[in-house]
Amino acid sequence: MSGQPNDDELEELRKKKMEQLKEQQGGGGGAEEEAMEAQRQQQEAQKQALLRQALTDGARQRLNSVKMSKPDFAEQVEQQVVALAQSGRLQGQIDEDKMKSLLQELKPDSQEFNIKRR
């Protein structure tokens, strides 16, 4: 008979431990995730504000159209523009022609396939 209460006690301890683990994972992790999400949103807002200052309307439209087709590449271009603006190497705003040349420079080498028919 002494074995039966021990099993009940073990089960109760297991339940308490599981509840503690759930609270630690759910409660603490949620606050951290919210803080990280808020920080990410703030960084994104700062980046967008900097891009608005550094790019003319035409350049911003061109970058947005690139973002629709190649989001990863557009993100890389945005990072490059932000880095240029923050370092002070940017004279004036980037217009559409400068954006075209910047996109051309940063574009990954495209592979060409020449098929010759015999």
Backbone as a printed PyTorch tensor [residue, N CA C, xyz], in Angstrom:
tensor([[[  0.8020,  -1.1920,   0.0000],
         [  0.0000,   0.0000,   0.0000],
         [  0.8500,   1.2630,   0.0000]],

        [[  2.0330,   1.1800,   0.4980],
         [  2.8860,   2.3590,   0.5370],
         [  3.3340,   2.7650,  -0.8660]],

        [[  3.2920,   1.8380,  -1.8360],
         [  3.6900,   2.1580,  -3.2150],
         [  2.6800,   3.0350,  -3.9230]],

        [[  1.4000,   2.9130,  -3.6100],
         [  0.3460,   3.6560,  -4.2890],
         [  0.4550,   5.1680,  -4.0570]],

        [[  0.5970,   5.6470,  -2.8310],
         [  0.7200,   7.0950,  -2.6250],
         [  1.9670,   7.6730,  -3.2950]],

        [[  3.0450,   6.9210,  -3.3520],
         [  4.2520,   7.4030,  -3.9980],
         [  4.0150,   7.6570,  -5.4820]],

        [[  3.2490,   6.7730,  -6.1270],
         [  2.9380,   6.9740,  -7.5340],
         [  2.1200,   8.2480,  -7.7270]],

        [[  1.1500,   8.4600,  -6.8400],
         [  0.3430,   9.6740,  -6.9220],
         [  1.1980,  10.9170,  -6.6980]],

        [[  2.1050,  10.8280,  -5.7310],
         [  2.9970,  11.9570,  -5.4510],
         [  3.9040,  12.2270,  -6.6410]],

        [[  4.4320,  11.1790,  -7.2590],
         [  5.2780,  11.3460,  -8.4350],
         [  4.5040,  12.0070,  -9.5810]],

        [[  3.2750,  11.5660,  -9.7720],
         [  2.4470,  12.1350, -10.8380],
         [  2.1850,  13.6190, -10.5840]],

        [[  1.9220,  13.9520,  -9.3100],
         [  1.6850,  15.3560,  -8.9530],
         [  2.9350,  16.1960,  -9.1910]],

        [[  4.1000,  15.6640,  -8.8230],
         [  5.3570,  16.3750,  -9.0540],
         [  5.6130,  16.5750, -10.5470]],

        [[  5.3080,  15.5380, -11.3380],
         [  5.4880,  15.6520, -12.7940],
         [  4.6020,  16.7610, -13.3660]],

        [[  3.3480,  16.8120, -12.9140],
         [  2.4220,  17.8360, -13.3990],
         [  2.9300,  19.2330, -13.0540]],

        [[  3.3990,  19.3900, -11.8090],
         [  3.9050,  20.7040, -11.3870],
         [  5.1190,  21.1080, -12.2220]],

        [[  5.9990,  20.1500, -12.4490],
         [  7.2140,  20.4330, -13.2250],
         [  6.8540,  20.8250, -14.6570]],

        [[  5.8950,  20.1180, -15.2620],
         [  5.4730,  20.4360, -16.6210],
         [  4.8620,  21.8360, -16.6890]],

        [[  4.0690,  22.2040, -15.6850],
         [  3.4720,  23.5350, -15.6460],
         [  4.5500,  24.6110, -15.5350]],

        [[  5.5590,  24.3470, -14.7060],
         [  6.6570,  25.3020, -14.5660],
         [  7.3910,  25.4810, -15.8880]],

        [[  7.6600,  24.3810, -16.5690],
         [  8.3620,  24.4610, -17.8460],
         [  7.5430,  25.2200, -18.8860]],

        [[  6.2290,  24.9690, -18.9070],
         [  5.3640,  25.6810, -19.8500],
         [  5.3590,  27.1770, -19.5690]],

        [[  5.3300,  27.5450, -18.2890],
         [  5.3430,  28.9600, -17.9200],
         [  6.6490,  29.6160, -18.3330]],

        [[  7.7550,  28.9140, -18.1230],
         [  9.0570,  29.4650, -18.4920],
         [  9.1520,  29.6600, -19.9990]],

        [[  8.7070,  28.6660, -20.7450],
         [  8.7910,  28.7600, -22.1980],
         [  7.8040,  29.7770, -22.7450]],

        [[  6.5830,  29.7120, -22.3070],
         [  5.5350,  30.5770, -22.8390],
         [  5.6250,  31.9900, -22.3270]],

        [[  5.7320,  32.1540, -21.0290],
         [  5.7090,  33.4820, -20.4310],
         [  6.9540,  34.2940, -20.7270]],

        [[  8.1160,  33.7560, -20.4370],
         [  9.3630,  34.4880, -20.6440],
         [  9.6900,  34.6550, -22.1040]],

        [[  9.4390,  33.6350, -22.9000],
         [  9.7510,  33.6960, -24.3190],
         [  8.8750,  34.6930, -25.0480]],

        [[  7.6340,  34.8290, -24.6280],
         [  6.7270,  35.7560, -25.2860],
         [  7.1840,  37.1990, -25.1390]],

        [[  7.6420,  37.5580, -23.9530],
         [  8.1150,  38.9200, -23.7250],
         [  9.3780,  39.1870, -24.5430]],

        [[ 10.2720,  38.2140, -24.5920],
         [ 11.4950,  38.3750, -25.3870],
         [ 11.1700,  38.5180, -26.8590]],

        [[ 10.2530,  37.6850, -27.3500],
         [  9.8790,  37.7490, -28.7540],
         [  9.2460,  39.0890, -29.0860]],

        [[  8.4130,  39.5930, -28.1930],
         [  7.7890,  40.8920, -28.4140],
         [  8.8300,  41.9930, -28.4570]],

        [[  9.8070,  41.9300, -27.5630],
         [ 10.8590,  42.9500, -27.5350],
         [ 11.6940,  42.8870, -28.8110]],

        [[ 12.0270,  41.6800, -29.2500],
         [ 12.8230,  41.5420, -30.4680],
         [ 12.0350,  42.0140, -31.6880]],

        [[ 10.7390,  41.7150, -31.7180],
         [  9.8940,  42.1470, -32.8290],
         [  9.7880,  43.6750, -32.8490]],

        [[  9.6460,  44.2840, -31.6790],
         [  9.5750,  45.7430, -31.6030],
         [ 10.8840,  46.3670, -32.0670]],

        [[ 12.0030,  45.7640, -31.6770],
         [ 13.3070,  46.2690, -32.0960],
         [ 13.4780,  46.1290, -33.6120]],

        [[ 13.0320,  45.0080, -34.1630],
         [ 13.1400,  44.7860, -35.6000],
         [ 12.2960,  45.8090, -36.3650]],

        [[ 11.0830,  46.0780, -35.8510],
         [ 10.2130,  47.0560, -36.4920],
         [ 10.8100,  48.4540, -36.4350]],

        [[ 11.4520,  48.7790, -35.3120],
         [ 12.0860,  50.0910, -35.1860],
         [ 13.2430,  50.2230, -36.1730]],

        [[ 14.0550,  49.1770, -36.3170],
         [ 15.1610,  49.2060, -37.2680],
         [ 14.6440,  49.3430, -38.6970]],

        [[ 13.5590,  48.6490, -39.0090],
         [ 12.9680,  48.7280, -40.3380],
         [ 12.4550,  50.1410, -40.6090]],

        [[ 11.8380,  50.7640, -39.6160],
         [ 11.3350,  52.1290, -39.7720],
         [ 12.4780,  53.1080, -39.9910]],

        [[ 13.5780,  52.9300, -39.2560],
         [ 14.7440,  53.7850, -39.4410],
         [ 15.3280,  53.6130, -40.8320]],

        [[ 15.3850,  52.3680, -41.2970],
         [ 15.9250,  52.0960, -42.6290],
         [ 15.0580,  52.7500, -43.6930]],

        [[ 13.7380,  52.6320, -43.5550],
         [ 12.8330,  53.2260, -44.5330],
         [ 12.9490,  54.7500, -44.5360]],

        [[ 13.0970,  55.3550, -43.3700],
         [ 13.2540,  56.8080, -43.2900],
         [ 14.5460,  57.2440, -43.9770]],

        [[ 15.6070,  56.4930, -43.7620],
         [ 16.8900,  56.8050, -44.3860],
         [ 16.8070,  56.6440, -45.8990]],

        [[ 16.1040,  55.5980, -46.3610],
         [ 15.9470,  55.3850, -47.8010],
         [ 15.1270,  56.5150, -48.4260]],

        [[ 14.1120,  57.0030, -47.7010],
         [ 13.3110,  58.1170, -48.2280],
         [ 14.1750,  59.3570, -48.4180]],

        [[ 15.1310,  59.5650, -47.5220],
         [ 16.0110,  60.7230, -47.6320],
         [ 17.0300,  60.5360, -48.7490]],

        [[ 17.5220,  59.3090, -48.9240],
         [ 18.6280,  59.0730, -49.8450],
         [ 18.1830,  58.8560, -51.2890]],

        [[ 16.9150,  58.4730, -51.5020],
         [ 16.4600,  58.1310, -52.8490],
         [ 15.4240,  59.1220, -53.3550]],

        [[ 15.4870,  59.4320, -54.6450],
         [ 14.4310,  60.2280, -55.2590],
         [ 13.2180,  59.3230, -55.4790]],

        [[ 12.1050,  59.9230, -55.8870],
         [ 10.8870,  59.1380, -56.1140],
         [ 11.0940,  58.0840, -57.1980]],

        [[ 11.7640,  58.4560, -58.2770],
         [ 12.0000,  57.5130, -59.3730],
         [ 12.8590,  56.3410, -58.9390]],

        [[ 13.8980,  56.6260, -58.1580],
         [ 14.7860,  55.5550, -57.6790],
         [ 14.0410,  54.6460, -56.7130]],

        [[ 13.1820,  55.2320, -55.8730],
         [ 12.4180,  54.4320, -54.9220],
         [ 11.4270,  53.5270, -55.6580]],

        [[ 10.8100,  54.0610, -56.7210],
         [  9.8830,  53.2460, -57.5140],
         [ 10.6170,  52.0950, -58.1930]],

        [[ 11.8050,  52.3750, -58.7210],
         [ 12.5850,  51.3230, -59.3780],
         [ 12.9660,  50.2450, -58.3690]],

        [[ 13.3850,  50.6510, -57.1820],
         [ 13.7540,  49.6880, -56.1460],
         [ 12.5410,  48.8670, -55.7150]],

        [[ 11.3750,  49.4980, -55.6210],
         [ 10.1590,  48.7610, -55.2550],
         [  9.7830,  47.7450, -56.3220]],

        [[  9.9720,  48.0800, -57.5830],
         [  9.6550,  47.1050, -58.6340],
         [ 10.6400,  45.9380, -58.6080]],

        [[ 11.8950,  46.2130, -58.2710],
         [ 12.8740,  45.1300, -58.1260],
         [ 12.4950,  44.2650, -56.9340]],

        [[ 12.0120,  44.9000, -55.8670],
         [ 11.6400,  44.1700, -54.6520],
         [ 10.5060,  43.1800, -54.9310]],

        [[  9.6160,  43.5350, -55.8620],
         [  8.5100,  42.6340, -56.1990],
         [  9.0040,  41.3430, -56.8410]],

        [[ 10.0060,  41.4630, -57.7040],
         [ 10.4720,  40.2670, -58.4110],
         [ 11.6090,  39.5510, -57.6930]],

        [[ 12.4900,  40.3230, -57.0420],
         [ 13.6500,  39.7270, -56.3680],
         [ 13.8170,  40.3640, -54.9900]],

        [[ 13.0530,  39.9000, -53.9930],
         [ 13.1090,  40.5420, -52.6710],
         [ 14.4750,  40.4490, -51.9970]],

        [[ 15.1750,  39.3410, -52.1590],
         [ 16.4850,  39.1970, -51.5270],
         [ 17.4880,  40.1820, -52.1060]],

        [[ 17.4660,  40.3230, -53.4280],
         [ 18.3780,  41.2400, -54.1040],
         [ 18.0550,  42.6790, -53.7160]],

        [[ 16.7660,  43.0270, -53.6500],
         [ 16.3620,  44.3810, -53.2630],
         [ 16.8040,  44.6820, -51.8390]],

        [[ 16.7230,  43.6980, -50.9550],
         [ 17.1780,  43.8800, -49.5700],
         [ 18.6700,  44.1750, -49.5410]],

        [[ 19.4230,  43.4840, -50.3800],
         [ 20.8740,  43.7090, -50.4590],
         [ 21.1610,  45.1300, -50.9510]],

        [[ 20.4170,  45.5880, -51.9430],
         [ 20.5950,  46.9450, -52.4740],
         [ 20.2350,  47.9760, -51.4070]],

        [[ 19.1400,  47.7370, -50.6800],
         [ 18.7470,  48.6530, -49.6110],
         [ 19.8390,  48.7500, -48.5480]],

        [[ 20.4070,  47.6030, -48.1760],
         [ 21.4890,  47.6040, -47.1830],
         [ 22.6840,  48.4160, -47.6840]],

        [[ 22.9940,  48.2920, -48.9670],
         [ 24.1190,  49.0180, -49.5580],
         [ 23.8540,  50.5200, -49.5220]],

        [[ 22.6360,  50.9400, -49.8770],
         [ 22.2870,  52.3610, -49.8700],
         [ 22.3370,  52.9080, -48.4420]],

        [[ 21.8140,  52.1410, -47.4900],
         [ 21.8450,  52.5670, -46.0890],
         [ 23.2870,  52.7080, -45.6130]],

        [[ 24.1380,  51.7680, -45.9770],
         [ 25.5470,  51.8270, -45.5680],
         [ 26.2280,  53.0570, -46.1710]],

        [[ 25.9430,  53.3410, -47.4300],
         [ 26.5240,  54.5220, -48.0670],
         [ 26.0580,  55.8050, -47.3780]],

        [[ 24.7690,  55.8690, -47.0690],
         [ 24.2220,  57.0650, -46.4350],
         [ 24.7720,  57.2490, -45.0210]],

        [[ 24.8790,  56.1690, -44.2710],
         [ 25.3620,  56.2650, -42.8930],
         [ 26.8450,  56.6220, -42.8340]],

        [[ 27.6010,  56.1730, -43.8290],
         [ 29.0330,  56.4570, -43.8120],
         [ 29.3500,  57.8440, -44.3540]],

        [[ 28.3400,  58.5060, -44.9460],
         [ 28.5610,  59.8510, -45.4520],
         [ 29.1650,  59.8780, -46.8480]],

        [[ 29.2270,  58.7540, -47.5310],
         [ 29.8060,  58.7020, -48.8720],
         [ 28.7740,  59.0130, -49.9550]],

        [[ 27.6110,  59.4370, -49.5540],
         [ 26.5380,  59.6970, -50.4990],
         [ 26.4320,  61.2080, -50.6990]],

        [[ 26.7010,  61.6690, -51.9270],
         [ 26.5570,  63.0930, -52.2180],
         [ 25.1840,  63.3030, -52.8550]],

        [[ 24.3000,  63.9790, -52.1570],
         [ 22.9660,  64.2160, -52.6720],
         [ 22.1280,  62.9510, -52.6410]],

        [[ 21.0360,  63.0000, -53.3970],
         [ 20.1490,  61.8440, -53.4470],
         [ 20.5180,  60.9520, -54.6300]],

        [[ 20.1540,  59.6870, -54.5160],
         [ 20.3330,  58.7510, -55.6180],
         [ 19.1240,  58.8830, -56.5240]],

        [[ 19.3730,  59.2780, -57.7800],
         [ 18.2560,  59.3900, -58.7130],
         [ 18.0870,  58.0660, -59.4640]],

        [[ 17.1760,  58.0500, -60.4100],
         [ 16.8580,  56.8020, -61.0990],
         [ 18.0550,  56.2690, -61.8930]],

        [[ 18.8140,  57.1570, -62.5260],
         [ 19.9830,  56.7090, -63.2930],
         [ 21.0550,  56.1050, -62.3930]],

        [[ 21.2940,  56.7580, -61.2480],
         [ 22.2660,  56.2020, -60.2960],
         [ 21.7780,  54.8560, -59.7690]],

        [[ 20.4620,  54.7310, -59.5520],
         [ 19.9020,  53.4680, -59.0610],
         [ 20.0950,  52.3760, -60.1070]],

        [[ 19.9110,  52.7130, -61.3770],
         [ 20.1230,  51.7240, -62.4450],
         [ 21.5580,  51.2150, -62.4170]],

        [[ 22.5120,  52.1400, -62.3070],
         [ 23.9130,  51.7140, -62.3010],
         [ 24.2440,  50.9220, -61.0350]],

        [[ 23.6560,  51.3130, -59.8940],
         [ 23.8760,  50.5790, -58.6430],
         [ 23.3160,  49.1620, -58.7510]],

        [[ 22.1210,  49.0420, -59.3270],
         [ 21.5300,  47.7180, -59.5220],
         [ 22.3920,  46.8820, -60.4610]],

        [[ 22.9310,  47.5160, -61.4850],
         [ 23.7810,  46.8020, -62.4400],
         [ 25.0580,  46.3010, -61.7630]],

        [[ 25.6390,  47.1540, -60.9090],
         [ 26.8730,  46.7680, -60.2030],
         [ 26.6280,  45.6080, -59.2440]],

        [[ 25.5250,  45.6750, -58.5110],
         [ 25.2720,  44.6790, -57.4750],
         [ 24.6280,  43.4120, -58.0120]],

        [[ 24.1710,  43.4540, -59.2530],
         [ 23.4920,  42.2870, -59.8160],
         [ 24.4610,  41.1100, -59.8740]],

        [[ 24.0360,  39.9610, -59.4090],
         [ 24.9150,  38.7990, -59.4950],
         [ 25.1600,  38.4410, -60.9600]],

        [[ 26.3260,  37.9140, -61.2100],
         [ 26.6760,  37.5470, -62.5830],
         [ 25.6620,  36.5560, -63.1160]],

        [[ 25.0420,  36.9410, -64.1910],
         [ 24.0530,  36.0340, -64.7770],
         [ 24.7780,  35.0670, -65.7000]],

        [[ 24.3250,  33.8610, -65.6620],
         [ 24.9420,  32.8510, -66.5180],
         [ 24.2980,  32.9180, -67.8870]],

        [[ 25.1380,  32.9380, -68.8890],
         [ 24.6080,  32.9660, -70.2380],
         [ 24.7750,  31.5990, -70.8620]],

        [[ 23.7840,  31.2340, -71.6050],
         [ 23.8210,  29.9570, -72.2880],
         [ 23.7240,  30.2320, -73.7730]],

        [[ 24.7540,  29.8670, -74.4810],
         [ 24.7340,  30.0060, -75.9290],
         [ 24.5340,  28.6320, -76.5200]],

        [[ 23.4270,  28.4710, -77.1950],
         [ 23.1240,  27.1870, -77.8060],
         [ 23.3690,  27.3210, -79.3120]],

        [[ 24.2810,  26.5370, -79.7810],
         [ 24.5820,  26.5550, -81.2150],
         [ 23.9890,  25.3080, -81.8420]],

        [[ 23.2330,  25.5270, -82.8620],
         [ 22.6310,  24.4020, -83.5720],
         [ 23.5240,  24.0160, -84.7200]],

        [[ 23.6430,  22.7250, -84.9440],
         [ 24.4980,  22.2400, -86.0460],
         [ 23.6800,  21.6480, -87.1300]]])
